[in-house]
Amino acid sequence: MSNIRRLVLDVLKPLSPSIVDLAKQLADIKGVDGVDVSLVEMDAKSESVKITCEGEDIIFKEVEAVIIDNGGSVHSVDKVSTGSTIIEEVPTHQDTESTLA
């Protein structure tokens, strides 16, 4: 079975821990080489964040466990890249706006 190399998650988390601390915890997971956490929306009690993890062999359940242990929940898995190389998404006609008037 192919290894997960990139994982993009939509996550709802409490205000604490900060996105800095959560990113550090995720980066400490074996198989994760890098983490990006972006704030999407914030209210008085919670934050919606986009989490991107990259590595050679990401174990989804371990990433999810760190999120849950910090009071968060995965709303959706927005992207997964597997295989020996990461393939970047290529825009198609459906992704572009029609220029016909």
N, C-alpha and C positions, 0 to 999 in steps of 0.2 A: 504494500500500500504506500502511496506517495506521502511525503512529509508536507505539512503545512508550512509555507514560507512567509506568507503575509496574511494577516487577519485584520479586518476592519469591522469594528463593533459600534453600535449606537447604545450608549449606556446612560442610565439615570442613577445618580449617586448623591448622597448627602453632601452638605457643604464641607464636612470634615470626613476624611482627610482631604487636603488640598490636592489639586491635580498634579502638583510637583511630587508629593509623597506617594500618590497612587502610581505615577509613572515609574518612580524608583523601585517600588515593590514589584511591578510587572517586569521591569528590566532585569530583576534578580532571578526570574524564573529560568530554569535550565532550558536551553533551546531558543530563548528569546535573545536576539542580539541588539535590538533597538526598539524604542517605544516613542510614539508621538501621541499626546493627549491634547485635543483642542476643545475649548469651551464653545458650545453651540448656543446654549440658553441657560439663564440662571433666574431663580426666584428666591423667596425668603428662606426656603428650607432645602432646596435641592439644585443640582446642576445637571443639565444634559450635556454629555461630552461624546466626542468621536474619538475612539481609541484605535490606533494603528500599531500593530506589533509585527516586526519582521525578524526572521531568524532561519536557521537551518532545519529545525524540527520543533515547531510550536505545538504544544499539547493544549488544545482548546479547553479541556476540563480544568487544567491548572490555571489558565488565565481567568476563566470564569470563577474559580474558587477564590482567587485573590479579590476579584470584584465583589463577590458576595460577602466575603469576610470583612470587607470595608463598608458594608451596608448598601452596596449598589445592586443593580440588576441589569442584565443584558436585554435590551428591548428588541434588538435585531442583529443578525450577522449580515453586514452589508456587502462584504466582499471577502473571498478566500482565494489565495493563490497557492497552487501546489505544483510539484514536479521539480525537475533539476534546475530550471531557471524560472524567474518571475516574468510573466508575460504582462505587458502593460495593455490596458484597455485601449482599443482603437475606436475613434468615433465612426459611426455609420450614418446613413441618410436619416434614419429615424431619430438620431441624436441632434441633428441640426435643424434650425428653423427653415421653413420653406421661404425661398426668395421670390416665389411667383406671386404676382399681384392679382 
